[in-house]
Amino acid sequence: MRILITGGAGFIGSHLAENCLKNGDEVYVIDDLSTGSMDNIRFLQKVPEYKDRFFVHINTILNNDLMLELTGICDVVYHLAAAVGVQTILEKPLESIVTNIQGTEKVLEMCNKFKKRVLIASTSEVYGKHMHAPLVETDNIIYGPSSKFRWSYAASKLMDEFTALAYHRTKHLKVVITRLFNTVGPRQTGAYGMVIPRFVEQALKNEPITVFGDGTQTRTFTYVKDAVTALIKLMGSNQATGEVFNVGGIEEISILDLAKRIIEMTGSSSTIELIPYEKAFGKDFEDMQRRVPGVGKLESVTGFSPDKSLSFILSEVIGYIKNK
Ligand SMILES: NC(=O)c1ccc[n+]([C@@H]2O[C@H](COP(=O)([O-])OP(=O)(O)OC[C@H]3O[C@@H](n4cnc5c(N)ncnc54)[C@H](O)[C@@H]3O)[C@@H](O)[C@H]2O)c1
């Protein structure tokens, strides 16, 4: 199969590309390297067996002609390119909205032109400020005011979901929407604020671990290879067409306990430093206190749900960062 991965030089995209290449697929990547890196995929370009079926285009998904060419060539499209992470969104608010809204519109327009099946990477952020658990796909959505720019990431991804569903309803385009919960593993960078690589890097340098807020906020982490398995299974399932799925892990933990666990696992002498949100992100920020995925729908359609423990995920990330 010929597969187009937008954002294929990114963290999740590179694992997806690796998996598809191993499966014998022909893989096309488009990535502007804004948060991705050639380091994530260079090793794949060096595998002799992949030489004639791995093609990388360093370019933007907003490039009409290239997207036309690539979508025309490929059988299916995984749309992962996005402005990712709260830090990116706060630093580059307008650019982020353009990438996430116009970029996704472009991908959907091209997929519709050639009637190519497309999977959209959305996020657990779309749920907003819930306290209950688990979150299920039919839950209401609760955001703060538009003056708090942090919500623009969630709102832009939600608009992507609406646009994809509208293409499905009106044009019968085969779309699948995945709401990824905090996905972690080797190759994720801490440079854009992602919590686990950031904490591990601080712990390995015996620097203070900087916890934003009071650390009582919780998250549930998904191992990247589990997430990739879920994406591939959903792409292959007719039952998934036109539907929204949570893709998330199994173990809820507070950020303070996460910091303690990482200190313990790395044998670090780091202390923990609490930093008020306003100092870390400015006035445009407010946090989501809790995020636990309900994955019953994913499991019932694919027979699969992520099952890697947090200890396993942390040991993979620690090993990766140590060896980098
Ligand atoms: N990692 C997570 O925890 C998580 C959680 C929820 C959702 N997601 C979603 O999964 C997808 C992949 O995220 P990731 O964690 O791999 O982040 P990432 O930043 O590593 O990947 C995004 C990739 O998109 C590329 N990109 C950005 N703008 C582009 C443009 N205009 N044209 C071409 N490429 C562009 C970046 O260079 C990067 O390689 C994103 O859509 C993200 O919103 C990730």
The ligand as a Gaussian input file, in Angstrom:
#p B3LYP/6-31G(d) Opt

LIG

0 1
 N        2.248000      13.552000      21.353000
 C        1.105000      13.704000      21.937000
 O        0.992000      13.531000      23.160000
 C       -0.143000      14.060000      21.158000
 C       -1.345000      14.119000      21.871000
 C       -2.488000      14.460000      21.188000
 C       -2.459000      14.689000      19.837000
 N       -1.287000      14.627000      19.170000
 C       -1.315000      14.899000      17.726000
 O       -0.540000      13.951000      17.038000
 C        0.089000      14.566000      15.907000
 C        1.584000      14.295000      15.943000
 O        2.127000      14.880000      17.125000
 P        3.591000      14.571000      17.676000
 O        3.495000      14.385000      19.120000
 O        4.243000      13.549000      16.829000
 O        4.269000      15.993000      17.487000
 P        5.441000      16.460000      16.496000
 O        5.572000      17.925000      16.723000
 O        6.630000      15.624000      16.697000
 O        4.803000      16.153000      15.080000
 C        4.124000      17.114000      14.291000
 C        4.884000      17.181000      12.980000
 O        4.182000      18.045000      12.078000
 C        5.163000      18.812000      11.396000
 N        4.486000      20.029000      10.876000
 C        3.979000      21.059000      11.591000
 N        3.440000      21.972000      10.754000
 C        3.594000      21.488000       9.496000
 C        3.241000      21.964000       8.206000
 N        2.604000      23.129000       8.037000
 N        3.564000      21.213000       7.125000
 C        4.214000      20.019000       7.277000
 N        4.576000      19.530000       8.478000
 C        4.267000      20.244000       9.570000
 C        6.232000      19.097000      12.426000
 O        7.483000      19.472000      11.884000
 C        6.296000      17.753000      13.142000
 O        7.229000      16.892000      12.542000
 C       -0.287000      16.032000      15.961000
 O       -1.362000      16.265000      15.091000
 C       -0.706000      16.248000      17.391000
 O       -1.644000      17.294000      17.530000
 C       -0.115000      14.319000      19.803000

